[in-house]
Amino acid sequence: MSIEYVPNNEDDDAFLDTLETEKVLCLTKYEALYLSDSMTLLMEHTPEMGKVHVPTRQLVHQALIPVPLYLIQKIGLAVLETCDPENETQLANIEVSIADLFLLRECCQSFIRVNQELVGYNLLRKVYTLLLEDSILEETERSFINDLTAGIDLSPLSNEEKLKNKKDLES
């Protein structure tokens, strides 16, 4: 007996649509700088016989994640915005897709600190919050409903018990 994967195009299409969903990520100055330092440009090359392609940056001990040009541009704009002397909050909001968030997650290392700011940890929390916010909302709603219905017996009653309860209420 063999088990075979049969692709479900409807599920694949729904997943691809989900990856394109846009979210807003708020970055601090140090988070934007950290992300910028953690990325390298993903260059797509046409394979040619006998040629070897190397990353855009030389490999270093720090993990560099290859990302598309548009994502480097978004992070670059966030760096410029957060470093602008007229921006008193030193914050920048950027729109990123779910797919982008998965790439950004790869850049985050929870132990990284910059000027006492827990940059890696904070970024991971922000990224996961955006990635999982639908699940978090469902859990919050479920918890709210459970709190509201605490003490209410929701177990199904037999017909005899329903009739008895109805008679008790009428008397």
Summary of the structure (lengths in Angstrom):
residues: 171
radius of gyration: 25.4
end to end distance: 64.6
largest distance: 92.9
contacts: 376
relative contact order: 0.14
helix: 52%
strand: 13%
